[in-house]
Amino acid sequence: MNLKIQKEFGPLNWIDVTAWTDDYKGSISFTDDGESADEFFSKMRNIKDFIKEFGYSATLTKYEADKLCPYHEARIDINFTGGELDV
């Protein structure tokens, strides 16, 4: 799935890919690539919706840039069984 996401939406700044095999949940995190907050978070919503097309559940958490962190960041939590997400 990561390769499909990269092909569809790249270039992307991946910062973390985490998978928990015991409960079939995981997350992927990105930082912006110099685009505006609106462009970046719109792309992240599109990636979340793309993941859902595979039958998985997905939620998006946004972290906007501030004084301590000069870039936008997003985490997409995924349940690979399609069930509920406890985030």
MIDREN-722105 format. One record per atom (N, C-alpha, C, CB): residue number from 1; residue in three letters; z, x negated, y negated. Coordinates in steps of 0.2 Angstrom, whole numbers. Glycine has a CB too. Layout:
+-----+------+-------+-------+-------+
| pos | code |    pz |    px |    py |
+-----+------+-------+-------+-------+
| NUM |  ALA |     Z |     X |     Y |
...
+-----+------+-------+-------+-------+
//
This chain:
+-----+------+-------+-------+-------+
| pos | code |    pz |    px |    py |
+-----+------+-------+-------+-------+
|   1 |  MET |     0 |    -4 |     6 |
|   1 |  MET |     0 |     0 |     0 |
|   1 |  MET |     0 |    -4 |    -6 |
|   1 |  MET |     6 |     5 |     0 |
|   2 |  ASN |     4 |   -10 |    -6 |
|   2 |  ASN |     4 |   -14 |   -12 |
|   2 |  ASN |    -3 |   -17 |   -14 |
|   2 |  ASN |     8 |   -20 |   -11 |
|   3 |  LEU |    -7 |   -18 |    -9 |
|   3 |  LEU |   -14 |   -21 |   -11 |
|   3 |  LEU |   -18 |   -15 |   -14 |
|   3 |  LEU |   -18 |   -23 |    -5 |
|   4 |  LYS |   -17 |    -9 |   -11 |
|   4 |  LYS |   -21 |    -3 |   -14 |
|   4 |  LYS |   -19 |    -2 |   -21 |
|   4 |  LYS |   -20 |     3 |   -10 |
|   5 |  ILE |   -12 |    -2 |   -23 |
|   5 |  ILE |   -10 |    -1 |   -29 |
|   5 |  ILE |   -13 |    -7 |   -34 |
|   5 |  ILE |    -2 |    -2 |   -30 |
|   6 |  GLN |   -13 |   -13 |   -32 |
|   6 |  GLN |   -15 |   -18 |   -36 |
|   6 |  GLN |   -23 |   -17 |   -37 |
|   6 |  GLN |   -14 |   -25 |   -32 |
|   7 |  LYS |   -27 |   -15 |   -32 |
|   7 |  LYS |   -34 |   -14 |   -33 |
|   7 |  LYS |   -35 |    -8 |   -38 |
|   7 |  LYS |   -37 |   -13 |   -26 |
|   8 |  GLU |   -31 |    -3 |   -37 |
|   8 |  GLU |   -32 |     3 |   -41 |
|   8 |  GLU |   -30 |     2 |   -49 |
|   8 |  GLU |   -29 |     9 |   -38 |
|   9 |  PHE |   -24 |    -2 |   -50 |
|   9 |  PHE |   -21 |    -2 |   -56 |
|   9 |  PHE |   -21 |    -9 |   -59 |
|   9 |  PHE |   -15 |     1 |   -56 |
|  10 |  GLY |   -23 |   -14 |   -56 |
|  10 |  GLY |   -22 |   -21 |   -58 |
|  10 |  GLY |   -26 |   -22 |   -65 |
|  10 |  GLY |   -24 |   -25 |   -53 |
|  11 |  PRO |   -24 |   -27 |   -68 |
|  11 |  PRO |   -19 |   -32 |   -67 |
|  11 |  PRO |   -12 |   -29 |   -68 |
|  11 |  PRO |   -20 |   -38 |   -71 |
|  12 |  LEU |    -7 |   -31 |   -64 |
|  12 |  LEU |     0 |   -29 |   -64 |
|  12 |  LEU |     5 |   -35 |   -64 |
|  12 |  LEU |     2 |   -24 |   -58 |
|  13 |  ASN |    10 |   -34 |   -67 |
|  13 |  ASN |    16 |   -39 |   -67 |
|  13 |  ASN |    21 |   -37 |   -62 |
|  13 |  ASN |    19 |   -41 |   -74 |
|  14 |  TRP |    20 |   -39 |   -56 |
|  14 |  TRP |    25 |   -37 |   -51 |
|  14 |  TRP |    31 |   -41 |   -52 |
|  14 |  TRP |    22 |   -37 |   -43 |
|  15 |  ILE |    37 |   -38 |   -52 |
|  15 |  ILE |    43 |   -42 |   -52 |
|  15 |  ILE |    48 |   -42 |   -46 |
|  15 |  ILE |    47 |   -41 |   -58 |
|  16 |  ASP |    47 |   -36 |   -42 |
|  16 |  ASP |    51 |   -35 |   -36 |
|  16 |  ASP |    48 |   -30 |   -31 |
|  16 |  ASP |    58 |   -33 |   -38 |
|  17 |  VAL |    48 |   -32 |   -25 |
|  17 |  VAL |    46 |   -27 |   -20 |
|  17 |  VAL |    52 |   -27 |   -15 |
|  17 |  VAL |    39 |   -29 |   -16 |
|  18 |  THR |    55 |   -21 |   -14 |
|  18 |  THR |    61 |   -21 |    -9 |
|  18 |  THR |    60 |   -15 |    -4 |
|  18 |  THR |    67 |   -20 |   -13 |
|  19 |  ALA |    61 |   -17 |     2 |
|  19 |  ALA |    60 |   -12 |     7 |
|  19 |  ALA |    66 |   -12 |    12 |
|  19 |  ALA |    54 |   -13 |    12 |
|  20 |  TRP |    69 |    -6 |    13 |
|  20 |  TRP |    75 |    -6 |    17 |
|  20 |  TRP |    73 |    -2 |    23 |
|  20 |  TRP |    81 |    -2 |    14 |
|  21 |  THR |    72 |    -5 |    29 |
|  21 |  THR |    70 |    -3 |    35 |
|  21 |  THR |    74 |     2 |    38 |
|  21 |  THR |    68 |    -8 |    40 |
|  22 |  ASP |    81 |     2 |    37 |
|  22 |  ASP |    85 |     7 |    41 |
|  22 |  ASP |    84 |    14 |    39 |
|  22 |  ASP |    93 |     4 |    39 |
|  23 |  ASP |    83 |    15 |    32 |
|  23 |  ASP |    82 |    22 |    30 |
|  23 |  ASP |    75 |    23 |    27 |
|  23 |  ASP |    88 |    23 |    24 |
|  24 |  TYR |    71 |    19 |    28 |
|  24 |  TYR |    64 |    19 |    26 |
|  24 |  TYR |    63 |    21 |    18 |
|  24 |  TYR |    61 |    25 |    30 |
|  25 |  LYS |    67 |    17 |    14 |
|  25 |  LYS |    66 |    18 |     7 |
|  25 |  LYS |    65 |    11 |     4 |
|  25 |  LYS |    73 |    21 |     4 |
|  26 |  GLY |    62 |    11 |    -2 |
|  26 |  GLY |    61 |     4 |    -5 |
|  26 |  GLY |    60 |     6 |   -12 |
|  26 |  GLY |    55 |     1 |    -1 |
|  27 |  SER |    58 |     0 |   -15 |
|  27 |  SER |    56 |     1 |   -23 |
|  27 |  SER |    51 |    -5 |   -24 |
|  27 |  SER |    63 |     0 |   -27 |
|  28 |  ILE |    48 |    -4 |   -30 |
|  28 |  ILE |    44 |    -9 |   -33 |
|  28 |  ILE |    45 |    -9 |   -40 |
|  28 |  ILE |    36 |    -7 |   -31 |
|  29 |  SER |    45 |   -15 |   -43 |
|  29 |  SER |    46 |   -15 |   -50 |
|  29 |  SER |    41 |   -19 |   -54 |
|  29 |  SER |    53 |   -18 |   -51 |
|  30 |  PHE |    40 |   -17 |   -60 |
|  30 |  PHE |    34 |   -20 |   -64 |
|  30 |  PHE |    37 |   -22 |   -71 |
|  30 |  PHE |    28 |   -16 |   -64 |
|  31 |  THR |    34 |   -26 |   -75 |
|  31 |  THR |    35 |   -27 |   -82 |
|  31 |  THR |    28 |   -26 |   -85 |
|  31 |  THR |    38 |   -34 |   -84 |
|  32 |  ASP |    28 |   -25 |   -92 |
|  32 |  ASP |    22 |   -24 |   -95 |
|  32 |  ASP |    18 |   -30 |   -95 |
|  32 |  ASP |    23 |   -21 |  -102 |
|  33 |  ASP |    11 |   -29 |   -97 |
|  33 |  ASP |     6 |   -34 |   -97 |
|  33 |  ASP |     4 |   -35 |  -104 |
|  33 |  ASP |     1 |   -33 |   -92 |
|  34 |  GLY |     8 |   -34 |  -109 |
|  34 |  GLY |     7 |   -34 |  -116 |
|  34 |  GLY |     4 |   -28 |  -119 |
|  34 |  GLY |     1 |   -39 |  -117 |
|  35 |  GLU |     3 |   -22 |  -115 |
|  35 |  GLU |     1 |   -16 |  -117 |
|  35 |  GLU |     7 |   -12 |  -121 |
|  35 |  GLU |    -2 |   -12 |  -112 |
|  36 |  SER |     5 |    -7 |  -124 |
|  36 |  SER |    10 |    -3 |  -128 |
|  36 |  SER |    15 |     1 |  -123 |
|  36 |  SER |     7 |     2 |  -133 |
|  37 |  ALA |    21 |     3 |  -125 |
|  37 |  ALA |    25 |     7 |  -121 |
|  37 |  ALA |    22 |    13 |  -118 |
|  37 |  ALA |    31 |     9 |  -124 |
|  38 |  ASP |    18 |    17 |  -122 |
|  38 |  ASP |    14 |    23 |  -119 |
|  38 |  ASP |     9 |    21 |  -114 |
|  38 |  ASP |    11 |    26 |  -125 |
|  39 |  GLU |     5 |    16 |  -115 |
|  39 |  GLU |     1 |    13 |  -110 |
|  39 |  GLU |     4 |    11 |  -103 |
|  39 |  GLU |    -4 |     8 |  -113 |
|  40 |  PHE |     9 |     7 |  -104 |
|  40 |  PHE |    13 |     5 |   -98 |
|  40 |  PHE |    16 |    10 |   -94 |
|  40 |  PHE |    18 |     0 |  -100 |
|  41 |  PHE |    20 |    14 |   -98 |
|  41 |  PHE |    23 |    20 |   -94 |
|  41 |  PHE |    18 |    25 |   -91 |
|  41 |  PHE |    28 |    23 |   -98 |
|  42 |  SER |    13 |    26 |   -94 |
|  42 |  SER |     8 |    30 |   -92 |
|  42 |  SER |     5 |    27 |   -85 |
|  42 |  SER |     2 |    31 |   -97 |
|  43 |  LYS |     3 |    21 |   -85 |
|  43 |  LYS |     1 |    18 |   -79 |
|  43 |  LYS |     6 |    18 |   -74 |
|  43 |  LYS |    -1 |    10 |   -81 |
|  44 |  MET |    12 |    17 |   -75 |
|  44 |  MET |    18 |    18 |   -70 |
|  44 |  MET |    18 |    25 |   -67 |
|  44 |  MET |    24 |    16 |   -73 |
|  45 |  ARG |    17 |    30 |   -72 |
|  45 |  ARG |    17 |    37 |   -69 |
|  45 |  ARG |    11 |    38 |   -64 |
|  45 |  ARG |    17 |    42 |   -75 |
|  46 |  ASN |     6 |    35 |   -66 |
|  46 |  ASN |     0 |    36 |   -62 |
|  46 |  ASN |     1 |    32 |   -55 |
|  46 |  ASN |    -7 |    33 |   -65 |
|  47 |  ILE |     4 |    26 |   -55 |
|  47 |  ILE |     6 |    23 |   -49 |
|  47 |  ILE |    10 |    27 |   -45 |
|  47 |  ILE |     9 |    16 |   -50 |
|  48 |  LYS |    16 |    30 |   -48 |
|  48 |  LYS |    20 |    35 |   -44 |
|  48 |  LYS |    16 |    40 |   -41 |
|  48 |  LYS |    26 |    37 |   -49 |
|  49 |  ASP |    12 |    43 |   -45 |
|  49 |  ASP |     8 |    49 |   -42 |
|  49 |  ASP |     3 |    47 |   -36 |
|  49 |  ASP |     4 |    52 |   -47 |
|  50 |  PHE |     1 |    41 |   -37 |
|  50 |  PHE |    -4 |    38 |   -32 |
|  50 |  PHE |     0 |    37 |   -25 |
|  50 |  PHE |    -7 |    31 |   -34 |
|  51 |  ILE |     6 |    34 |   -26 |
|  51 |  ILE |    11 |    33 |   -20 |
|  51 |  ILE |    12 |    40 |   -17 |
|  51 |  ILE |    17 |    30 |   -22 |
|  52 |  LYS |    13 |    45 |   -21 |
|  52 |  LYS |    14 |    52 |   -18 |
|  52 |  LYS |     8 |    55 |   -14 |
|  52 |  LYS |    16 |    57 |   -23 |
|  53 |  GLU |     2 |    52 |   -16 |
|  53 |  GLU |    -4 |    54 |   -12 |
|  53 |  GLU |    -4 |    52 |    -5 |
|  53 |  GLU |   -10 |    52 |   -15 |
|  54 |  PHE |     0 |    47 |    -3 |
|  54 |  PHE |     1 |    45 |     4 |
|  54 |  PHE |     6 |    49 |     8 |
|  54 |  PHE |     3 |    37 |     4 |
|  55 |  GLY |     9 |    54 |     5 |
|  55 |  GLY |    14 |    58 |     8 |
|  55 |  GLY |    21 |    55 |     7 |
|  55 |  GLY |    13 |    58 |    15 |
|  56 |  TYR |    22 |    50 |     3 |
|  56 |  TYR |    29 |    48 |     1 |
|  56 |  TYR |    32 |    51 |    -5 |
|  56 |  TYR |    29 |    40 |     0 |
|  57 |  SER |    39 |    51 |    -5 |
|  57 |  SER |    42 |    53 |   -11 |
|  57 |  SER |    43 |    47 |   -16 |
|  57 |  SER |    49 |    56 |    -9 |
|  58 |  ALA |    42 |    48 |   -22 |
|  58 |  ALA |    43 |    43 |   -27 |
|  58 |  ALA |    46 |    45 |   -33 |
|  58 |  ALA |    36 |    40 |   -28 |
|  59 |  THR |    50 |    41 |   -36 |
|  59 |  THR |    53 |    43 |   -43 |
|  59 |  THR |    52 |    36 |   -47 |
|  59 |  THR |    61 |    45 |   -43 |
|  60 |  LEU |    52 |    38 |   -54 |
|  60 |  LEU |    50 |    32 |   -59 |
|  60 |  LEU |    56 |    32 |   -63 |
|  60 |  LEU |    44 |    34 |   -63 |
|  61 |  THR |    59 |    26 |   -64 |
|  61 |  THR |    64 |    24 |   -69 |
|  61 |  THR |    61 |    19 |   -74 |
|  61 |  THR |    71 |    21 |   -65 |
|  62 |  LYS |    62 |    21 |   -80 |
|  62 |  LYS |    59 |    17 |   -86 |
|  62 |  LYS |    65 |    13 |   -90 |
|  62 |  LYS |    55 |    22 |   -91 |
|  63 |  TYR |    63 |     7 |   -91 |
|  63 |  TYR |    67 |     3 |   -95 |
|  63 |  TYR |    63 |     1 |  -101 |
|  63 |  TYR |    70 |    -3 |   -91 |
|  64 |  GLU |    65 |     3 |  -107 |
|  64 |  GLU |    61 |     1 |  -113 |
|  64 |  GLU |    63 |    -5 |  -116 |
|  64 |  GLU |    62 |     7 |  -119 |
|  65 |  ALA |    59 |    -9 |  -119 |
|  65 |  ALA |    61 |   -15 |  -122 |
|  65 |  ALA |    66 |   -14 |  -127 |
|  65 |  ALA |    54 |   -19 |  -125 |
|  66 |  ASP |    70 |   -20 |  -128 |
|  66 |  ASP |    75 |   -19 |  -133 |
|  66 |  ASP |    77 |   -27 |  -136 |
|  66 |  ASP |    82 |   -16 |  -131 |
|  67 |  LYS |    82 |   -28 |  -139 |
|  67 |  LYS |    84 |   -34 |  -142 |
|  67 |  LYS |    85 |   -39 |  -136 |
|  67 |  LYS |    90 |   -34 |  -146 |
|  68 |  LEU |    88 |   -37 |  -131 |
|  68 |  LEU |    90 |   -41 |  -125 |
|  68 |  LEU |    84 |   -43 |  -120 |
|  68 |  LEU |    96 |   -39 |  -122 |
|  69 |  CYS |    80 |   -38 |  -120 |
|  69 |  CYS |    74 |   -38 |  -115 |
|  69 |  CYS |    68 |   -36 |  -119 |
|  69 |  CYS |    75 |   -34 |  -109 |
|  70 |  PRO |    64 |   -41 |  -121 |
|  70 |  PRO |    58 |   -40 |  -125 |
|  70 |  PRO |    52 |   -37 |  -122 |
|  70 |  PRO |    56 |   -46 |  -128 |
|  71 |  TYR |    52 |   -34 |  -116 |
|  71 |  TYR |    47 |   -31 |  -112 |
|  71 |  TYR |    49 |   -25 |  -109 |
|  71 |  TYR |    43 |   -36 |  -107 |
|  72 |  HIS |    44 |   -21 |  -108 |
|  72 |  HIS |    46 |   -14 |  -104 |
|  72 |  HIS |    46 |   -16 |   -97 |
|  72 |  HIS |    41 |    -9 |  -106 |
|  73 |  GLU |    50 |   -12 |   -93 |
|  73 |  GLU |    51 |   -13 |   -86 |
|  73 |  GLU |    51 |    -6 |   -83 |
|  73 |  GLU |    57 |   -17 |   -84 |
|  74 |  ALA |    48 |    -5 |   -77 |
|  74 |  ALA |    49 |     1 |   -73 |
|  74 |  ALA |    50 |    -1 |   -66 |
|  74 |  ALA |    42 |     5 |   -74 |
|  75 |  ARG |    54 |     4 |   -63 |
|  75 |  ARG |    55 |     4 |   -56 |
|  75 |  ARG |    53 |    10 |   -52 |
|  75 |  ARG |    63 |     2 |   -54 |
|  76 |  ILE |    49 |    10 |   -47 |
|  76 |  ILE |    47 |    15 |   -43 |
|  76 |  ILE |    51 |    15 |   -37 |
|  76 |  ILE |    40 |    16 |   -42 |
|  77 |  ASP |    55 |    20 |   -35 |
|  77 |  ASP |    59 |    21 |   -29 |
|  77 |  ASP |    55 |    25 |   -24 |
|  77 |  ASP |    66 |    24 |   -30 |
|  78 |  ILE |    54 |    23 |   -18 |
|  78 |  ILE |    50 |    26 |   -13 |
|  78 |  ILE |    54 |    28 |    -7 |
|  78 |  ILE |    44 |    22 |   -11 |
|  79 |  ASN |    53 |    34 |    -4 |
|  79 |  ASN |    55 |    36 |     2 |
|  79 |  ASN |    49 |    37 |     7 |
|  79 |  ASN |    60 |    43 |     2 |
|  80 |  PHE |    48 |    32 |    11 |
|  80 |  PHE |    42 |    32 |    16 |
|  80 |  PHE |    42 |    38 |    21 |
|  80 |  PHE |    42 |    25 |    19 |
|  81 |  THR |    48 |    42 |    21 |
|  81 |  THR |    47 |    47 |    26 |
|  81 |  THR |    46 |    54 |    22 |
|  81 |  THR |    54 |    48 |    29 |
|  82 |  GLY |    45 |    53 |    16 |
|  82 |  GLY |    43 |    59 |    11 |
|  82 |  GLY |    49 |    63 |    10 |
|  82 |  GLY |    38 |    63 |    15 |
|  83 |  GLY |    55 |    61 |    12 |
|  83 |  GLY |    61 |    65 |    11 |
|  83 |  GLY |    64 |    64 |     4 |
|  83 |  GLY |    67 |    64 |    16 |
|  84 |  GLU |    70 |    66 |     3 |
|  84 |  GLU |    73 |    66 |    -4 |
|  84 |  GLU |    75 |    59 |    -6 |
|  84 |  GLU |    80 |    70 |    -4 |
|  85 |  LEU |    76 |    57 |   -12 |
|  85 |  LEU |    78 |    51 |   -14 |
|  85 |  LEU |    85 |    51 |   -18 |
|  85 |  LEU |    73 |    47 |   -19 |
|  86 |  ASP |    89 |    47 |   -16 |
|  86 |  ASP |    96 |    47 |   -19 |
|  86 |  ASP |    96 |    41 |   -24 |
|  86 |  ASP |   102 |    47 |   -14 |
|  87 |  VAL |    94 |    43 |   -30 |
|  87 |  VAL |    94 |    37 |   -35 |
|  87 |  VAL |    98 |    40 |   -41 |
|  87 |  VAL |    87 |    35 |   -37 |
+-----+------+-------+-------+-------+
//
